[in-house]
Amino acid sequence: MVLTEVIRLLSAEVICGHDKINLQVESACAGDLLSDLLTFSHNKTLLLTGLTNPQVIRTAEIIDLAAIIFVRGKRPNGETLQLAQEKQIPLLVTQLPLYECSGILYSAGLREDTSKETREEAKES
């Protein structure tokens, strides 16, 4: 799914990375526990979260996330926004809650990466 479609589906506002809205997103995950993201997320995954601190950007860089969507209208502070700009990570904001965003994207065909390799890696950790 292209990020522009995600933006449309969630009525999201792009606050960083306007030049990357045509990026292909391969899967999605939702959550606020960064250790889980490190375990279960893979390249080109879209993250839905309520976390707005700089650590979420650092985590996104480590696992090569496609973009981050902040839910419930939460907005990152200046430090987080600046770090996202430096790392060229698209940031979006939606007023919708996490659960609703997840349902909308799932219904539109964007799913969590549940390949065999992903499940095996999760079992080992």
Buried (B, 14 or more C-beta within 10 A) or exposed (E): BEBEBBBEBBEBBBBBBEEBBEBEBBBBBBBEEBEEBEBBBBEBBBBBBBBBEBEBBBBBBEBEBBBBBBBEEEEBEEEBBBBBBEEEBBBBBBBBBBEBBBEBBEEBEBEBBEEEEBEEEEEEE
